[in-house]
């Protein structure tokens, strides 16, 4: 017991002494080379559109002034998307999708075909001659089976919403679930990834808490996504968490675009079902 007391006392003294030690350390950070960033989400029935920007270093100034778009958007590239023997060239034209707000600087005139299994090939040639390539496949549409409103037995003024989809147990599927209240422009109440690895039946349920009242508007969106998009979103979320924690391990972005331009980003198809529910008894 005396030896334990001695050890504990010594450790306490060392800890108190260490609290008074301060030493400034200068860390030499390597120079950051900006990378092209691709975001291209092909939605059936909508035009081919793409956002091509440049990344920023962690300590680079990020001023939201009148020159922000000029410094961020990467213009002057040749962008083509090939599918089913056809090649569409996207024009370098700034466009906006108002709800929910999305910005693009390359747009095509044709609409994305809604054909499951269709393979799309992206090719970008930057003004300096470097290239970016990617490939995406349109996945089958997974509809929302049903949406049920349940009222709390103890507090009958509060309700929750349960959203059900049917999953194909014969293949590995990935999903993104988004839930908005009131409008699509609102900050999502839920936005998370899911897969069917732990599913015990072919029915998957997504739910809310008992937080809704009579007259509330609930917008459910279920995306059927590729493994590549799942990995990309997951890596982006981990990178954000890492940036907020100085002791966290840096997390690389898992992109599915490649090429001599050393790009970051995602090229994928967005297949989703969306339903709006007004809370009533």
C-alpha positions as CSV (number, residue, x, y, z in Angstrom):
1,X,0.0,0.0,0.0
2,X,2.8,2.4,0.8
3,X,4.4,1.7,-2.6
4,X,1.1,2.5,-4.3
5,X,0.8,5.7,-2.4
6,X,4.3,6.7,-3.3
7,X,3.7,6.0,-7.0
8,X,0.4,7.9,-7.0
9,X,2.0,10.8,-5.2
10,X,4.9,10.9,-7.7
11,X,2.5,10.8,-10.7
12,X,0.5,13.7,-9.2
13,X,3.7,15.8,-8.8
14,X,4.8,15.0,-12.4
15,X,1.3,16.0,-13.7
16,X,1.3,19.3,-11.8
17,X,4.8,20.1,-13.0
18,X,3.8,19.3,-16.6
19,X,0.9,21.7,-16.3
20,X,3.4,24.6,-16.0
21,X,5.4,23.6,-19.1
22,X,4.7,25.6,-22.2
23,X,6.7,25.4,-25.4
24,X,5.8,26.9,-28.8
25,X,6.4,24.6,-31.7
26,X,6.6,25.8,-35.3
27,X,5.4,23.2,-37.8
28,X,6.5,23.5,-41.4
29,X,3.5,22.6,-43.6
30,X,4.1,21.5,-47.2
31,X,2.7,23.7,-49.9
32,X,-0.8,22.8,-51.0
33,X,-1.4,22.2,-54.7
34,X,-5.0,23.0,-55.7
35,X,-7.0,20.2,-57.4
36,X,-9.9,20.2,-59.8
37,X,-13.1,19.1,-58.1
38,X,-15.9,17.4,-60.0
39,X,-19.5,17.1,-58.9
40,X,-21.8,15.5,-61.5
41,X,-25.1,14.0,-60.5
42,X,-27.1,12.5,-63.4
43,X,-30.9,12.7,-62.6
44,X,-33.2,10.9,-65.1
45,X,-35.4,13.4,-66.9
46,X,-33.1,16.4,-66.1
47,X,-30.4,17.9,-68.3
48,X,-26.8,16.7,-68.1
49,X,-25.2,19.2,-65.7
50,X,-21.8,19.4,-63.9
51,X,-20.0,21.6,-61.4
52,X,-16.2,21.9,-62.0
53,X,-14.3,23.9,-59.3
54,X,-10.9,24.1,-57.7
55,X,-10.1,23.0,-54.2
56,X,-8.7,25.3,-51.5
57,X,-6.0,24.6,-48.9
58,X,-7.1,24.5,-45.3
59,X,-5.4,27.8,-44.5
60,X,-6.2,29.5,-47.8
61,X,-8.3,32.7,-47.6
62,X,-11.9,31.9,-48.5
63,X,-13.4,35.3,-49.0
64,X,-17.0,35.3,-50.2
65,X,-16.6,38.5,-52.2
66,X,-17.5,39.4,-55.8
67,X,-14.5,37.4,-57.1
68,X,-15.4,34.2,-55.3
69,X,-17.0,32.4,-58.3
70,X,-14.2,33.5,-60.6
71,X,-11.5,32.1,-58.2
72,X,-13.5,28.9,-57.5
73,X,-15.1,27.9,-60.8
74,X,-12.9,26.1,-63.3
75,X,-14.0,27.3,-66.7
76,X,-12.7,26.7,-70.2
77,X,-12.7,22.8,-70.1
78,X,-14.1,20.5,-72.7
79,X,-16.7,18.2,-71.0
80,X,-18.4,15.2,-72.7
81,X,-20.6,12.5,-71.4
82,X,-21.0,9.3,-73.6
83,X,-23.7,6.7,-73.3
84,X,-25.4,4.2,-75.6
85,X,-23.3,5.2,-78.6
86,X,-24.1,8.9,-78.2
87,X,-21.7,11.7,-77.1
88,X,-23.1,14.9,-75.4
89,X,-20.9,17.9,-75.1
90,X,-21.7,20.2,-72.1
91,X,-21.5,23.9,-72.7
92,X,-19.5,26.1,-70.2
93,X,-22.6,27.9,-69.0
94,X,-23.5,28.9,-65.5
95,X,-27.0,27.7,-64.4
96,X,-28.9,27.4,-61.2
97,X,-31.5,24.8,-59.9
98,X,-33.5,26.8,-57.4
99,X,-35.1,24.1,-55.2
100,X,-33.1,22.7,-53.5
101,X,-30.4,25.2,-54.6
102,X,-27.7,23.8,-56.8
103,X,-25.2,25.6,-59.1
104,X,-23.6,24.2,-62.3
105,X,-21.1,25.7,-64.7
106,X,-21.4,23.1,-67.4
107,X,-24.8,22.1,-68.9
108,X,-26.1,20.0,-71.8
109,X,-29.2,20.3,-74.0
110,X,-30.3,16.7,-73.8
111,X,-32.1,15.0,-70.8
112,X,-30.7,12.0,-68.9
113,X,-32.4,8.8,-70.1
114,X,-34.2,6.9,-67.3
115,X,-32.9,3.4,-68.4
116,X,-31.7,1.2,-65.6
117,X,-28.3,-0.3,-66.3
118,X,-27.3,2.5,-68.7
119,X,-23.5,3.2,-68.4
120,X,-22.3,6.8,-68.6
121,X,-18.6,7.8,-69.3
122,X,-17.4,11.2,-68.4
123,X,-14.4,12.9,-70.1
124,X,-13.0,16.3,-69.2
125,X,-10.0,18.0,-70.9
126,X,-8.8,21.0,-68.9
127,X,-7.4,24.1,-70.5
128,X,-3.9,22.9,-69.6
129,X,-4.5,19.6,-71.4
130,X,-4.8,17.4,-68.3
131,X,-7.7,15.0,-68.2
132,X,-10.4,13.7,-65.8
133,X,-12.4,10.5,-66.4
134,X,-15.2,8.8,-64.6
135,X,-18.0,6.2,-65.1
136,X,-21.4,5.8,-63.6
137,X,-24.3,3.3,-64.0
138,X,-28.0,4.1,-63.6
139,X,-29.3,1.9,-60.8
140,X,-32.9,0.5,-60.6
141,X,-35.6,2.8,-59.0
142,X,-36.5,1.8,-55.5
143,X,-39.9,3.2,-54.6
144,X,-41.2,4.2,-51.1
145,X,-43.6,1.4,-50.2
146,X,-45.6,3.3,-47.6
147,X,-45.5,6.1,-45.1
148,X,-47.2,5.7,-41.7
149,X,-48.1,8.3,-39.1
150,X,-48.1,7.0,-35.5
151,X,-49.3,9.1,-32.6
152,X,-47.7,8.8,-29.1
153,X,-49.9,6.9,-26.7
154,X,-48.8,9.0,-23.8
155,X,-48.7,12.4,-25.5
156,X,-51.3,12.2,-28.2
157,X,-50.4,15.6,-29.6
158,X,-47.1,14.3,-30.9
159,X,-46.6,12.0,-33.9
160,X,-43.8,10.2,-35.7
161,X,-43.4,9.1,-39.3
162,X,-42.2,5.6,-40.4
163,X,-41.1,5.2,-44.0
164,X,-40.8,1.7,-45.6
165,X,-39.0,0.5,-48.7
166,X,-38.6,-3.0,-50.2
167,X,-35.0,-4.2,-50.5
168,X,-33.7,-6.9,-52.8
169,X,-31.9,-9.4,-50.5
170,X,-30.2,-11.0,-53.5
171,X,-27.8,-8.1,-53.9
172,X,-26.0,-5.5,-51.8
173,X,-27.7,-2.2,-51.9
174,X,-26.8,1.2,-50.6
175,X,-29.2,4.1,-49.7
176,X,-29.2,7.7,-48.7
177,X,-32.1,8.9,-46.6
178,X,-33.0,12.5,-46.4
179,X,-35.8,14.1,-44.3
180,X,-37.0,17.7,-44.6
181,X,-39.7,19.5,-42.7
182,X,-41.8,22.2,-44.4
183,X,-39.7,22.6,-47.6
184,X,-36.8,21.1,-49.5
185,X,-34.8,24.2,-48.9
186,X,-34.8,23.7,-45.2
187,X,-31.8,22.1,-43.4
188,X,-32.5,18.3,-43.5
189,X,-33.6,16.9,-40.2
190,X,-32.0,13.6,-41.2
191,X,-29.4,13.0,-43.8
192,X,-27.6,9.7,-43.5
193,X,-26.3,6.6,-45.4
194,X,-27.6,3.1,-45.0
195,X,-27.0,-0.3,-46.5
196,X,-28.8,-3.6,-46.3
197,X,-26.0,-5.7,-44.7
198,X,-27.8,-5.9,-41.3
199,X,-31.4,-6.2,-42.8
200,X,-33.1,-9.3,-41.6
201,X,-36.1,-9.0,-43.9
202,X,-36.7,-7.4,-47.4
203,X,-38.5,-4.5,-45.7
204,X,-36.4,-1.6,-44.4
205,X,-37.9,1.1,-42.2
206,X,-36.7,4.7,-41.6
207,X,-38.3,6.7,-38.8
208,X,-38.5,9.9,-36.9
209,X,-38.9,10.7,-33.2
210,X,-42.3,11.7,-31.7
211,X,-41.7,15.4,-32.6
212,X,-44.4,16.2,-35.2
213,X,-47.7,17.9,-34.6
214,X,-50.9,18.3,-36.5
215,X,-50.4,20.1,-39.8
216,X,-46.6,19.6,-40.1
217,X,-45.2,18.9,-43.6
218,X,-42.7,16.0,-43.9
219,X,-40.7,15.4,-47.1
220,X,-39.2,11.9,-47.4
221,X,-36.4,11.2,-50.0
222,X,-34.8,7.8,-50.5
223,X,-31.9,7.5,-52.9
224,X,-30.7,4.2,-54.3
225,X,-27.0,4.9,-54.6
226,X,-23.9,3.1,-55.8
227,X,-21.1,1.8,-53.5
228,X,-18.8,4.5,-54.9
229,X,-21.2,7.3,-53.9
230,X,-21.7,5.7,-50.5
231,X,-17.9,5.7,-50.0
232,X,-17.6,9.3,-51.2
233,X,-20.2,10.7,-48.9
234,X,-18.9,8.8,-46.0
235,X,-15.4,10.0,-46.6
236,X,-16.6,13.6,-46.9
237,X,-18.4,13.3,-43.6
238,X,-15.3,11.9,-41.9
239,X,-13.1,14.7,-43.4
240,X,-15.5,17.3,-42.0
241,X,-15.3,15.7,-38.5
242,X,-11.5,15.5,-38.8
243,X,-11.2,19.2,-39.6
244,X,-13.2,20.0,-36.5
245,X,-11.0,17.9,-34.3
246,X,-7.3,18.9,-34.1
247,X,-6.4,15.5,-32.7
248,X,-8.3,13.4,-35.4
249,X,-6.6,11.5,-38.1
250,X,-6.9,13.2,-41.5
251,X,-9.4,11.5,-43.7
252,X,-8.9,11.3,-47.5
253,X,-11.8,11.9,-49.9
254,X,-12.7,8.6,-51.7
255,X,-13.3,9.9,-55.2
256,X,-14.5,7.9,-58.2
257,X,-13.0,10.3,-60.8
258,X,-9.4,9.9,-62.0
259,X,-6.9,11.2,-64.6
260,X,-3.7,13.2,-65.1
261,X,-5.3,16.3,-63.5
262,X,-5.3,14.5,-60.1
263,X,-9.0,15.3,-59.4
264,X,-11.3,15.0,-56.5
265,X,-15.1,14.4,-56.6
266,X,-17.9,12.2,-57.7
267,X,-19.6,11.2,-61.0
268,X,-22.8,9.3,-60.2
269,X,-26.4,8.8,-61.1
270,X,-29.2,9.9,-58.7
271,X,-32.2,7.6,-58.6
272,X,-34.6,8.5,-55.8
273,X,-38.2,8.5,-54.7
274,X,-39.7,11.5,-52.8
275,X,-43.0,11.8,-51.0
276,X,-44.7,14.6,-49.0
277,X,-46.8,13.9,-46.0
278,X,-49.1,16.3,-44.1
279,X,-49.5,15.2,-40.5
280,X,-53.2,14.4,-39.9
281,X,-55.0,11.9,-37.7
